[in-house]
Amino acid sequence: MTTGTAKARILDLGCGRVKAPGSIGVDSNLAATAADVIADLNCPLPFADGTFEQIRAVHVIEHLTDVMKAVAEMHRVAKPGGTLYIVTPHYTDFISWCDPTHRWHLNSFSCRYFGPIHGERHWYTSLQLRPRSLHVELARLWKWLGLQWLVNHCLWFRRFWEMYLCFLIRGKQMEFTLEVIK
């Protein structure tokens, strides 16, 4: 089943009650949702290959049963050169652990498995995504002190923060934008 119109190029997965403007919303929740399509997000999406220019998954990926399969399905329905926009809590944030429906707790390096690592393809998947941007949100105090800027603009500092500081200077959420390579 293919759903949508020719001009609809944005897919909003797990849209809930608030769907991105101009998008086709998909949710598994039958009640009180703005979804255009009700579908189990752990199953193949009811869209043809290469349908969407942008796929949004805002606070969704942490709920799904298999992150790798979910991203592969997003990759399948995205056009070449399209983007995946994924927002998820950082694993050190309280919200990552207090919601009993969260299955995964990710960090700012979790999406690196969809592209080459040290110049080689990763063995988990053959699909390719190119990182376009990453934004890590920290609590206001750390933002005011400039640590959020360092985490987002200095790779060496982000590595240091993830390895040694993140349980003291906790992350809030992360926004990944990944380009689909086909």
C-alpha positions in Angstrom: 0.0 0.0 0.0 1.4 3.4 -1.0 0.0 6.4 0.7 0.4 10.1 -0.1 0.4 12.6 -2.8 3.0 13.6 -5.4 3.9 16.7 -3.5 4.2 15.1 -0.1 7.9 14.4 0.4 8.2 14.4 4.2 7.5 11.3 6.3 6.9 11.9 10.0 7.4 8.6 11.9 5.7 8.4 15.3 4.1 11.8 14.7 1.7 11.5 17.7 -0.6 14.4 18.1 1.6 17.0 16.4 2.6 16.2 12.8 5.3 18.2 11.0 3.6 20.6 8.5 3.2 19.2 5.0 4.2 15.7 6.0 2.6 12.3 6.0 2.3 11.2 9.6 2.7 7.6 10.6 2.0 6.3 14.1 1.2 3.0 15.7 -1.1 4.7 18.2 -4.7 4.3 17.3 -6.1 6.9 19.7 -5.6 10.7 19.6 -3.0 10.9 16.8 -2.5 13.2 13.9 -1.3 10.3 11.8 -2.4 9.8 8.2 -1.4 6.2 8.3 -1.6 3.8 11.3 1.2 1.2 11.1 3.5 -0.8 13.4 6.8 1.1 13.1 8.6 -2.2 13.9 7.4 -3.7 10.6 8.1 -2.7 7.0 6.6 0.7 6.2 3.7 0.8 3.8 5.5 2.9 1.2 7.4 2.3 -2.0 11.2 2.5 -2.2 12.6 6.0 -2.6 9.4 7.9 -1.9 10.5 10.6 0.6 13.0 13.4 0.5 13.0 13.7 4.3 12.1 11.3 7.1 11.6 12.6 10.6 11.8 10.3 13.6 11.5 12.6 16.6 11.7 10.7 19.9 10.8 7.4 18.2 14.0 5.4 17.6 14.4 4.7 21.3 11.0 2.9 21.4 11.5 0.5 18.5 12.6 -3.1 18.8 15.5 -3.0 16.4 17.4 0.2 15.7 19.3 -1.2 12.8 16.2 -2.6 11.0 14.3 0.6 11.7 17.0 2.8 10.1 17.3 0.3 7.2 13.6 0.7 6.6 13.9 4.5 6.7 16.8 4.3 4.2 14.6 2.1 1.9 11.7 4.6 1.7 14.1 7.6 1.4 15.2 9.0 -2.0 18.9 9.0 -2.8 20.3 12.2 -1.3 17.3 12.5 1.1 17.7 13.0 4.8 16.9 11.3 8.0 16.3 13.6 10.9 16.5 11.6 14.2 16.0 13.1 17.6 16.5 10.9 20.7 17.5 11.4 24.4 21.1 11.2 25.3 21.6 8.1 27.4 22.6 10.1 30.4 19.4 12.1 30.5 16.8 11.2 33.1 14.1 10.9 30.5 16.0 8.2 28.7 15.6 5.9 31.7 12.3 6.9 33.3 10.1 6.0 30.3 9.5 2.2 30.5 8.8 2.1 26.8 12.4 3.2 25.9 14.3 0.1 24.7 17.5 1.9 23.6 19.8 4.5 25.2 22.0 6.1 22.6 24.9 8.5 22.6 26.3 11.0 20.2 28.4 8.4 18.4 25.6 5.8 17.9 24.9 6.8 14.3 28.5 6.2 13.2 27.7 2.6 12.4 25.8 3.6 9.3 28.9 4.9 7.5 32.6 4.0 7.2 34.6 3.7 10.4 38.3 4.2 10.0 37.8 4.1 6.2 36.0 0.7 6.2 32.4 -0.3 6.0 30.9 -1.6 9.3 29.8 -5.2 9.5 26.4 -4.4 11.1 24.8 -3.1 7.9 25.6 -2.4 4.2 23.4 0.7 4.0 25.1 4.0 4.0 24.3 7.3 5.6 26.5 10.3 5.6 26.4 12.5 8.8 25.3 16.0 7.9 24.9 17.5 11.3 24.7 16.6 15.0 23.4 18.8 17.8 23.7 17.7 21.4 21.6 19.6 23.9 22.9 20.0 27.4 21.2 21.4 30.5 21.0 25.2 30.6 23.8 25.6 33.1 26.3 23.8 30.9 25.0 25.6 27.9 25.6 29.0 29.6 29.1 27.9 30.6 29.9 27.1 27.0 30.2 23.4 27.4 27.4 22.7 24.9 29.2 24.8 22.3 32.4 22.7 22.9 30.5 19.4 22.6 28.9 20.5 19.3 31.9 22.2 17.7 35.0 20.2 18.9 35.1 16.5 18.1 38.0 15.9 20.5 36.0 17.5 23.3 32.8 15.6 22.5 34.8 12.3 22.7 36.3 13.4 26.0 32.9 14.4 27.3 31.3 11.1 26.2 34.1 9.1 27.8 34.8 10.9 31.0 32.3 13.7 31.7 28.8 12.8 30.5 27.6 11.4 33.8 28.6 14.6 35.5 27.6 17.0 32.7 24.6 15.1 31.4 23.3 15.3 27.9 19.6 16.1 27.3 18.8 15.2 23.7 20.6 14.7 20.3 19.5 15.7 16.8 21.1 13.8 14.0 20.7 14.7 10.3 22.0 12.0 8.0 22.1 11.9 4.2 20.9 8.8 2.5 23.5 7.3 0.1 22.1 4.8 -2.5 
